[in-house]
Amino acid sequence: MVQAGGHRVLAGLLGAVLLGLGGCSSGRASTKVDEAWLARVPPAEMEPVHKARITQNKAVDETTRARVSLEDAKSALEVAKTDEKATKARREAEEKALLAARETAQANDITRAQQGLRDADLEHRAAQAEVEFREQVVATREAMEKMRARELAVADAELAQTEYQALLRSGDVRAKELDGKAFEDKLAKARSEARETQNEVDALLQAQRQSQARWQQLDSQVKAYGGSGR
């Protein structure tokens, strides 16, 4: 009796474990199509899935490009900051030169020093405008990196839904274990978030263009007066 009771307890524990594993597996299957199931889907039904996978791969590439583009923008910003410091130092030097020229009371020296200060001031303002522009570019590309990530989330959700639909069309009864509405909801949420980020990027791009115009206007003036420009 003790032995039989022990077997019943062991069987009960084993059943509970299997039930738990089955529950976990079902939970996963409700939101993700098992790749092994797709292997039985007819090739004709897999065509939309192949297209969705291509779209997903492109989205992955775009996220990588966005990340690299952001790093490039950060590097350009550091260069611009270095140039701004240099033009600031030159402006300060020209201010001292003007003070020294005034001490001599020589009109020609004062005129040259005043012109030097005006040129240095213009170069400094142009350098400051470039820093502001580069900062705006970084902000824009940060938002674009975020947008690409959300576009990838859309591609992931579209692929998952397409796989589910292919399984459903093939008549595989296991498709009933999946939650079709969950796929729809996930895709709708991903698309909504992508649209929000796109609006943010559009606003930042407009601000970036305005910032670039201000910088280029000053930079053109610097070049017109014989400065180095950018």
VENSUL-V640096 format. One record per pair of residues at least 24 apart in sequence whose C-alpha atoms are under 6 Angstrom apart, sorted by the first residue. I is the first residue (numbers start at 1). J is the second residue. D is the distance in Angstrom with one decimal. If there is no record, write none. Layout:
{{I;J;D} {I;J;D}}
This chain:
{{29;178;6.0} {30;178;4.1} {30;179;5.1} {41;170;5.9} {45;166;5.7} {49;162;5.7} {49;163;5.9} {52;159;5.2} {56;155;5.0} {59;152;5.1} {63;148;5.1} {63;149;5.9} {66;145;5.0} {70;141;5.3} {73;138;5.5} {77;134;5.1} {80;131;5.5} {84;127;4.9} {84;128;6.0} {87;124;4.9} {88;124;5.7} {91;120;4.9} {91;121;5.8} {126;215;5.9} {126;218;5.1} {126;219;5.5} {129;215;4.8} {130;215;5.4} {133;211;5.1} {133;212;5.5} {136;208;5.5} {140;204;5.4} {143;201;5.8} {147;197;5.3} {150;194;5.2} {151;194;5.9} {154;190;5.1} {154;191;5.8} {157;187;5.0}}
